[in-house]
């Protein structure tokens, strides 16, 4: 459950995935990057992305139902991608119109969506096997630790990455620090590909995030140690004191005079600059409203409230402030601040015109975000709201991309965007639906019909003495 400060995560590295439509992936990618990374600031330069897309081949998927990720649906459609980019999305294409260089896939009875994006994951920081030595997601030594970066704990061989790709069609994900701290540190956005280091997975050009948390977790963790905060008012007091220090640091940095670097203050100054996005763990509506007040006091913007089980109470306020809510379909009651959760939360937000995202915060649920979206959709329809299938797909594709600041590159199927796609064997909002093929930057990384493109890790193969591996 999310209420724990430690998560137990299991899954598998992408060590043996295929990298093209015709060949098994080499252990080291050699293709040019699909997107050039944004120029890194001097302080961040040593940790810039080294991501390189695996090579793919020109591909056409035809006779398929397409959800474009932004709410649109095309029946009997065609999607064509090459050189790592979406080239064309539209209606039926005749045999004469098919590109001569393309591998053609008949998608009759199947569905295509953009790759699924999980805005709230801890894979790599809480990997499997779930042993104490691998629990690296919470630097629970101070109420504010903006100096830590989640990427510095990511284990790229976590089996969870391949499970999310193969079972959930997840092509990008944000890795967050845990929620023990008021300011837990920087988050990082990853492409879900095999790499030997986290820098080889970092989504090129994606902004960093700052993980913040309000409510029960920080006051419980630090109040239990006899230190501030031990109350919700203590939470706000520590936050505000820290933002004042950040404003003073930014002023010194911007003065042109010499100053001493502080890596925690660098992160907070990045938030005040608008370069780092706030990702705020928060359950209760009243606390979300107070956080919005604090953001206005110090001049930053909240991108997304995570978990946000009471967002339905302030849907109009969230819409007015342009803040997304990353929610579960129906998790509730596992701690006091989760007791006013309702299964219609996402639908009420959608109906109010606010930004809705379905997230996981769980190593298993990340493999079934499509089913979670389907549950939230069904609850909304039972309430009488008119919500399309395309709207529900948007909750897992374009909306999280927008909240992460990567919507110009991914999240929907438009010419020029990254060819991150999933071919589902049936409607993805069905409990019986599974990914059949998954492409990342146009490279076929999972194919349910090809054993060479079904990643298997050492974790799944077992250890010596545990039996023969076929």
Secondary structure as UniProt FT lines:
FT   TURN            2..3
FT   TURN            15..16
FT   TURN            42..44
FT   HELIX           45..47
FT   STRAND          59..67
FT   STRAND          73..82
FT   TURN            83..84
FT   STRAND          85..90
FT   HELIX           95..97
FT   TURN            100..101
FT   STRAND          103..106
FT   TURN            108..109
FT   STRAND          111..114
FT   STRAND          116..121
FT   TURN            123..125
FT   HELIX           132..134
FT   TURN            140..141
FT   TURN            146..147
FT   HELIX           150..153
FT   TURN            156..157
FT   HELIX           159..168
FT   STRAND          170..175
FT   STRAND          183..191
FT   HELIX           198..200
FT   TURN            204..205
FT   STRAND          209..213
FT   HELIX           216..223
FT   TURN            224..226
FT   HELIX           232..254
FT   HELIX           263..273
FT   STRAND          277..282
FT   HELIX           285..298
FT   STRAND          302..307
FT   TURN            309..310
FT   HELIX           311..314
FT   HELIX           315..321
FT   STRAND          324..327
FT   HELIX           336..338
FT   TURN            339..340
FT   TURN            343..344
FT   HELIX           345..351
FT   TURN            352..353
FT   STRAND          355..358
FT   TURN            363..364
FT   HELIX           365..368
FT   HELIX           369..382
FT   TURN            383..384
FT   HELIX           389..394
FT   TURN            395..397
FT   HELIX           398..404
FT   TURN            407..409
FT   TURN            415..416
FT   STRAND          421..424
FT   TURN            428..429
FT   TURN            431..432
FT   STRAND          435..440
FT   TURN            441..442
FT   STRAND          443..447
FT   TURN            448..449
FT   HELIX           451..453
FT   HELIX           458..461
FT   TURN            464..465
//
